[in-house]
Amino acid sequence: MPGVKKLHQDSEDSSKGEYIFGHLFGAVGAVISKSNRFFCIPLKINIQDGLQSAAEWEGSTVSTESHVVQMIENGYEAAKTFGKSIFLLDRYFLTVPALRKLNQLNAGTKGKRLELVTKAKRNCIAYEEPVAEPIKKRGRPKKKGDTVYLWKQFTEDPDSFPEAFVSIYGRNQSVRYKCMDLLYKCMDLLWGQKLYQKLRFVLVEYDGQRSILVSTDLTPTAVQIIELYSRRFCIENCFREMKQQTGAFCYHFWTKTLEKLNHFKKKEAPDALQKVTDLKAQRKIIEKVQSIEVFVQISCIAFGILQLLAVQEATEGDLSTLFYTRTKSKSRVSEARVRWYMGWQINHLLLQHPDSFITKFIRERQMK
C-alpha cells in the first residue's frame, strides 16, 4: 500500500504500540456534549505523511507541507464554518512552523479565528518580556527578557500552586495549578526561537502527574484551559470506536506497481515512490491513495451518524431494555449499542420483506 511507513508515537493511550507500520492520518473533529456526555464527531481525515514523493505527479493532490502545518490548515478550514474555534492538540504540535502558519491564517480575519490549546514538552523554555531601558542604546532593541525554565517552577515555588476542583473526563477532580500572584493570573510569556510569541502557560499537577499547558488565546483562565485540554482525549476514544464499530481502518488497497514493504529499510535508502516513473503506474498509485481516503472518510460519516443518534437517544429513549448490558449507564448510550440496534432493525425489515431487491442481493452475495 502506498504511504505506509514506520511510525513512532508516545501517546498517553496505553492501547497503542510504540512502533507500528501504517498510515499517518490527520483528523479534525468537533467536540459536542449533551447530558454531560462528550463526543468527538470526525469532520475530515486524510493521509498527511509518507506521500511527499508523489506530490509532483500528474493529478496528485498530495500536499508538500509537514504533518503539523497540514493539521493547522485543516483546523482553520473547519473554523471557517464554526467561527472562532479552539483547536485542542497534543504536545507534538507546539512548534514554530505551526504558530507561524496559524498567525498567517488568522491575519486579517474577523470572527473566523483559530486558537490553540496544547501541551508543552518537559524541557520547554520561555522568556519574559524585555524591560524597557531608560537610556536608548545603540543597536537592535531586545526581543526577549530573562529565561524562564518552566519545569523548575514545580519545585522552586510549590506554595504558589492553589488547589481547585476542575471537571476532567466527566468528573470533578482536585488539581493544583501554577499562578503568578494572589490574583491567580496565568503566566503570559514569550515562546519560540526567533518568533517570541506571547503564550499563556499553565502548570498543572493532577493525580501525581505534572503537565505544562499552553494557549495562544490570552483570555481564558487557568481552570478553563485545564478543562479544555481534558476534552482532547475524546479524539482517542473516537479513533478506537471508529475502528471497532465501523471498521474505518480495516482496508486493504494493495497495488502491484509498488515493491513490497521493507521493514528493515534504512533512513538513507530511497523511497519506494521515487522508483516509480511510469505514468500509468503513478496514476494507479494516486487512485489507491484516493480510495483509502474516501473509504476512511465514508466511515467517519457513518460513525458521526452513530454518535448523533447516541446523543439524541441519551435523553429521548432507552436502548438498554432491548438486550443485556453488564454495566448500565443512565446518562450515556454507546455507539456500539446504537449500531447493534440499527443492525437489528435492518435485519428485522429484511425478514419481513424476503422478496425485496436488497434481500435477493444479499443472498446472491452469500451464495458466491
C-alpha positions as CSV (number, residue, x, y, z in Angstrom):
1,M,0.0,0.0,0.0
2,P,1.3,3.5,-0.8
3,G,2.2,5.8,2.1
4,V,2.9,3.0,4.6
5,K,5.9,3.9,6.9
6,K,7.3,3.2,10.3
7,L,5.7,5.4,12.9
8,H,6.6,6.2,16.5
9,Q,4.2,7.7,19.0
10,D,4.3,8.3,22.7
11,S,0.6,8.8,23.3
12,E,-0.9,8.6,26.8
13,D,-3.2,5.9,25.5
14,S,-1.7,2.6,26.6
15,S,-3.6,0.6,24.0
16,K,-1.3,1.9,21.2
17,G,2.0,0.3,20.3
18,E,5.2,2.4,20.4
19,Y,6.2,1.5,16.9
20,I,3.9,0.5,14.1
21,F,3.9,0.3,10.3
22,G,0.9,2.1,8.8
23,H,-0.5,5.3,7.5
24,L,-0.2,8.6,9.3
25,F,-3.7,10.1,9.3
26,G,-4.6,13.6,10.5
27,A,-8.1,14.0,11.7
28,V,-10.1,17.1,12.8
29,G,-13.3,16.7,14.8
30,A,-15.8,18.8,16.7
31,V,-16.4,18.1,20.4
32,I,-20.1,18.1,21.3
33,S,-21.8,17.3,24.6
34,K,-25.3,16.5,25.9
35,S,-26.2,15.4,29.4
36,N,-22.6,15.5,30.5
37,R,-21.6,13.1,27.7
38,F,-18.8,14.3,25.4
39,F,-18.3,13.1,21.8
40,C,-15.8,14.0,19.1
41,I,-17.5,13.9,15.7
42,P,-14.9,13.5,13.0
43,L,-15.1,16.1,10.3
44,K,-12.1,15.4,8.0
45,I,-9.4,12.8,7.8
46,N,-6.6,12.3,5.3
47,I,-3.1,10.9,5.0
48,Q,-0.6,13.6,5.8
49,D,2.8,11.9,5.6
50,G,4.7,9.3,3.5
51,L,3.5,10.5,0.1
52,Q,5.6,13.6,-0.4
53,S,7.5,11.9,-3.3
54,A,4.2,11.8,-5.3
55,A,3.4,15.5,-4.8
56,E,4.6,16.4,-8.3
57,W,2.9,13.6,-10.1
58,E,0.1,14.4,-12.6
59,G,-3.3,14.5,-10.9
60,S,-1.8,14.3,-7.4
61,T,-3.5,16.1,-4.5
62,V,-0.7,15.4,-2.0
63,S,0.5,18.4,0.0
64,T,4.2,19.2,0.4
65,E,3.6,20.7,3.8
66,S,4.5,18.9,7.0
67,H,2.0,17.0,9.1
68,V,1.9,19.8,11.7
69,V,1.2,22.5,9.2
70,Q,-1.5,20.4,7.4
71,M,-3.3,19.9,10.7
72,I,-3.4,23.7,11.3
73,E,-4.8,24.2,7.8
74,N,-7.5,21.6,8.3
75,G,-8.4,23.1,11.7
76,Y,-8.7,26.6,10.2
77,E,-10.8,25.2,7.4
78,A,-13.3,23.9,10.0
79,A,-13.1,27.3,11.8
80,K,-14.4,29.0,8.7
81,T,-17.7,27.2,9.3
82,F,-17.9,27.3,13.1
83,G,-16.4,30.8,13.6
84,K,-14.0,31.4,16.4
85,S,-12.7,27.9,17.4
86,I,-10.3,26.4,19.8
87,F,-8.1,23.6,18.5
88,L,-7.1,21.0,21.0
89,L,-3.7,19.4,20.2
90,D,-1.1,17.3,21.9
91,R,2.4,18.5,22.6
92,Y,3.7,17.3,19.3
93,F,2.1,20.3,17.6
94,L,3.7,23.1,19.6
95,T,6.2,24.2,17.0
96,V,7.3,27.4,15.5
97,P,6.1,26.5,12.0
98,A,2.7,25.7,13.4
99,L,2.4,29.0,15.1
100,R,3.6,30.9,12.1
101,K,1.1,29.2,9.9
102,L,-1.6,29.9,12.4
103,N,-0.7,33.6,12.6
104,Q,-0.7,33.8,8.8
105,L,-4.2,32.3,8.5
106,N,-5.6,34.4,11.3
107,A,-4.2,37.6,9.9
108,G,-6.9,39.9,8.5
109,T,-9.9,37.7,9.5
110,K,-12.8,38.8,11.7
111,G,-14.9,36.3,13.5
112,K,-13.2,33.3,11.9
113,R,-10.2,32.8,14.1
114,L,-8.5,29.6,15.3
115,E,-6.8,29.4,18.7
116,L,-4.6,26.5,20.0
117,V,-4.7,24.8,23.4
118,T,-1.9,22.3,23.7
119,K,0.8,20.9,25.9
120,A,4.4,21.8,26.1
121,K,7.4,19.4,26.5
122,R,9.2,19.0,29.7
123,N,12.2,20.9,28.5
124,C,10.1,23.9,27.4
125,I,11.8,27.3,27.8
126,A,10.0,30.6,27.7
127,Y,11.1,34.2,28.1
128,E,9.9,37.2,30.0
129,E,9.1,40.4,28.1
130,P,12.1,42.7,27.6
131,V,12.5,45.5,30.1
132,A,12.5,49.0,28.6
133,E,15.8,50.6,29.1
134,P,15.7,54.2,30.5
135,I,18.5,55.3,28.2
136,K,18.3,54.3,24.5
137,K,21.4,52.5,23.4
138,R,22.9,51.7,20.0
139,G,21.9,48.5,18.3
140,R,18.8,46.5,17.9
141,P,16.3,46.5,20.8
142,K,15.9,43.3,22.8
143,K,13.2,40.9,21.7
144,K,13.1,38.8,24.8
145,G,13.9,39.1,28.5
146,D,15.1,36.7,31.2
147,T,14.8,33.0,30.5
148,V,12.2,31.0,32.4
149,Y,12.6,27.3,32.9
150,L,9.0,26.2,33.3
151,W,9.6,22.7,34.7
152,K,11.7,24.1,37.6
153,Q,8.7,26.1,38.8
154,F,7.2,22.9,40.1
155,T,9.9,22.5,42.7
156,E,11.2,26.1,43.2
157,D,7.9,27.6,44.4
158,P,5.4,24.9,45.4
159,D,3.4,27.2,47.6
160,S,2.2,29.2,44.6
161,F,0.0,26.2,43.4
162,P,-3.6,26.8,44.6
163,E,-6.0,23.9,44.6
164,A,-9.2,23.8,42.6
165,F,-11.9,21.3,41.5
166,V,-12.0,21.0,37.7
167,S,-14.2,18.9,35.5
168,I,-11.8,16.4,34.0
169,Y,-13.1,13.4,32.0
170,G,-16.6,13.9,33.3
171,R,-15.7,14.1,37.0
172,N,-14.8,16.9,39.3
173,Q,-11.2,16.3,40.2
174,S,-8.8,18.2,42.5
175,V,-5.9,19.8,40.7
176,R,-3.1,22.2,41.6
177,Y,-2.0,24.8,39.1
178,K,0.7,27.5,39.0
179,C,-0.3,31.1,39.3
180,M,1.9,34.2,39.4
181,D,0.4,36.2,42.2
182,L,-2.6,36.3,44.6
183,L,-4.9,37.3,41.8
184,Y,-4.4,33.8,40.3
185,K,-3.3,35.1,37.0
186,C,-1.7,32.8,34.4
187,M,1.9,33.1,33.1
188,D,2.0,35.0,29.8
189,L,5.5,34.5,28.5
190,L,7.3,34.7,25.1
191,W,8.0,31.4,23.4
192,G,9.6,30.3,20.1
193,Q,13.1,30.8,18.9
194,K,13.2,33.9,16.6
195,L,9.4,34.1,17.0
196,Y,8.9,35.2,20.6
197,Q,5.1,35.0,20.5
198,K,3.2,35.6,23.8
199,L,1.5,32.5,25.0
200,R,-0.4,31.6,28.2
201,F,1.3,28.9,30.2
202,V,-0.5,26.9,33.0
203,L,1.5,24.5,35.2
204,V,-0.8,21.6,36.4
205,E,-0.4,18.9,39.0
206,Y,-3.0,16.2,38.8
207,D,-3.1,12.7,40.2
208,G,0.7,12.7,40.7
209,Q,1.4,13.9,37.2
210,R,2.8,17.2,36.0
211,S,2.0,19.0,32.8
212,I,2.6,22.3,31.1
213,L,-0.4,23.5,29.2
214,V,-0.2,26.3,26.6
215,S,-2.8,28.5,25.0
216,T,-2.4,31.0,22.1
217,D,-5.6,32.8,23.4
218,L,-4.7,35.0,26.4
219,T,-8.3,35.4,27.6
220,P,-9.2,32.0,29.2
221,T,-8.4,31.4,32.9
222,A,-6.2,28.6,34.1
223,V,-9.2,26.4,35.1
224,Q,-10.8,26.9,31.7
225,I,-7.6,25.9,29.9
226,I,-7.3,22.7,32.0
227,E,-10.9,21.8,31.3
228,L,-10.4,22.4,27.6
229,Y,-7.4,20.3,27.3
230,S,-9.1,17.4,29.1
231,R,-11.6,17.2,26.2
232,R,-8.7,16.4,23.8
233,F,-8.8,12.7,24.9
234,C,-12.2,12.4,23.1
235,I,-10.3,12.0,19.9
236,E,-8.6,8.9,21.3
237,N,-12.0,7.3,22.0
238,C,-13.2,8.4,18.6
239,F,-10.4,6.6,16.8
240,R,-11.0,3.4,18.9
241,E,-14.7,3.4,18.3
242,M,-14.3,4.1,14.6
243,K,-12.0,1.1,14.3
244,Q,-14.2,-1.2,16.3
245,Q,-17.7,-0.1,15.2
246,T,-17.4,1.0,11.6
247,G,-14.1,-0.7,10.6
248,A,-12.7,2.6,9.4
249,F,-9.1,1.4,9.3
250,C,-9.8,-2.2,8.1
251,Y,-8.9,-1.5,4.5
252,H,-6.6,-3.4,2.1
253,F,-5.9,-1.4,-1.1
254,W,-2.8,-3.0,-2.5
255,T,-1.2,-2.3,-5.8
256,K,1.4,-4.3,-7.8
257,T,3.1,-1.2,-9.1
258,L,4.9,-0.7,-5.8
259,E,7.5,-3.0,-4.3
260,K,6.8,-4.8,-1.1
261,L,7.4,-3.0,2.2
262,N,10.8,-3.4,3.6
263,H,10.6,-3.5,7.4
264,F,14.4,-3.1,7.7
265,K,14.9,-0.2,5.3
266,K,17.4,2.4,6.4
267,K,16.7,6.1,6.5
268,E,19.1,6.9,3.7
269,A,17.5,4.4,1.4
270,P,15.4,5.9,-1.4
271,D,11.6,5.9,-1.1
272,A,9.6,3.3,-3.0
273,L,7.6,6.0,-4.6
274,Q,10.7,7.6,-6.1
275,K,11.4,4.5,-8.1
276,V,8.0,4.7,-9.9
277,T,8.5,6.6,-13.2
278,D,5.8,5.1,-15.4
279,L,2.8,7.5,-15.8
280,K,0.3,4.7,-15.8
281,A,1.8,3.2,-12.6
282,Q,1.7,6.7,-10.9
283,R,-1.9,7.1,-11.9
284,K,-2.8,3.7,-10.3
285,I,-1.0,4.7,-7.0
286,I,-2.9,8.0,-6.9
287,E,-6.1,6.1,-7.3
288,K,-5.2,3.8,-4.4
289,V,-4.5,6.7,-2.2
290,Q,-7.8,8.3,-3.1
291,S,-9.6,5.0,-2.5
292,I,-8.1,4.8,1.0
293,E,-9.0,8.3,2.0
294,V,-12.6,8.0,0.6
295,F,-13.1,4.7,2.4
296,V,-12.0,6.2,5.7
297,Q,-14.0,9.4,5.2
298,I,-17.2,7.5,4.5
299,S,-16.5,5.5,7.7
300,C,-16.2,8.9,9.5
301,I,-19.6,10.0,8.1
302,A,-21.2,6.7,9.2
303,F,-19.6,7.0,12.7
304,G,-20.8,10.6,13.0
305,I,-24.3,9.4,12.4
306,L,-24.0,6.8,15.1
307,Q,-22.7,9.5,17.5
308,L,-25.6,11.9,16.8
309,L,-28.1,9.1,17.3
310,A,-26.4,8.2,20.5
311,V,-26.5,11.8,21.8
312,Q,-30.2,12.0,20.9
313,E,-31.0,8.6,22.4
314,A,-29.3,9.6,25.7
315,T,-32.3,11.8,26.6
316,E,-35.2,10.7,24.3
317,G,-35.1,6.9,24.6
318,D,-33.6,3.8,26.3
319,L,-31.9,1.1,24.3
320,S,-30.7,-0.7,27.4
321,T,-34.1,-2.6,27.7
322,L,-33.6,-4.3,24.4
323,F,-30.6,-6.5,25.4
324,Y,-28.5,-7.3,28.4
325,T,-25.7,-4.9,29.4
326,R,-23.2,-5.8,32.1
327,T,-22.8,-2.2,33.2
328,K,-25.8,0.1,32.7
329,S,-25.4,3.9,32.4
330,K,-28.2,6.3,32.8
331,S,-26.5,9.3,31.1
332,R,-25.0,7.7,28.0
333,V,-25.7,5.4,25.1
334,S,-22.7,4.0,23.4
335,E,-22.1,3.9,19.7
336,A,-21.9,0.1,19.8
337,R,-25.4,-0.1,21.3
338,V,-26.8,2.2,18.6
339,R,-25.0,0.2,15.8
340,W,-26.4,-3.1,17.2
341,Y,-29.9,-1.6,17.4
342,M,-29.7,-0.3,13.8
343,G,-28.4,-3.7,12.6
344,W,-31.2,-5.5,14.4
345,Q,-33.8,-3.2,12.8
346,I,-32.4,-3.7,9.3
347,N,-32.4,-7.5,9.7
348,H,-36.0,-7.4,11.0
349,L,-37.1,-5.4,8.0
350,L,-35.4,-7.8,5.6
351,L,-37.1,-10.7,7.2
352,Q,-40.5,-9.0,6.7
353,H,-39.7,-8.4,3.0
354,P,-38.0,-11.5,1.7
355,D,-38.7,-10.6,-1.9
356,S,-37.1,-7.2,-1.9
357,F,-34.2,-6.3,-4.1
358,I,-31.8,-5.9,-1.1
359,T,-32.7,-9.3,0.3
360,K,-32.1,-11.0,-3.0
361,F,-28.8,-9.1,-3.4
362,I,-27.5,-10.2,0.0
363,R,-28.5,-13.9,-0.7
364,E,-26.6,-13.8,-4.0
365,R,-23.5,-12.4,-2.3
366,Q,-23.7,-15.1,0.4
367,M,-24.0,-17.9,-2.2
368,K,-20.9,-16.6,-4.0
